[in-house]
């Protein structure tokens, strides 16, 4: 009886370890590409549909000026664009008040394939919402292709 119990525990432990290995291997296969965008620039990102792939777009900005990066897509999107995360520039160990930083967007595949262009504009959000400023030509573009 003790022999049976011991072998059952050993088998269950082996199954858990195998499951963790598969989970780790699956996450290793995910592709993550980072683009450092610039005003007037554009890039292309290719991702596998239904995967954990991601394109990371990093754009310089300074929210203390009232400006922020806004991402838009036309039509049915084949990708999702996460909310931007802002990281302030640091000079050594000092955080300088009013200094700029980087806005980081995570773009992930959605759907079974196709393409989409994500347009980024550096705007004051309240002006864009009130149509005081027309969002025209994008300041940066990312062409996304799903395989």
Secondary structure, 3 states (H helix, E strand, C coil): CHHHHHHHHHHHHHHHHHHHHHHHHHHHCCCEEEEEECCCEEEEEEECCCCCCEEEEEEEECHHHCCEEEEEECCCCCEEECCCEEEECCECCECCCCCCEEEEEEEEECCCCEEEEEEEEEECHHHHHCCCCCCCCCCEEEEEEEC
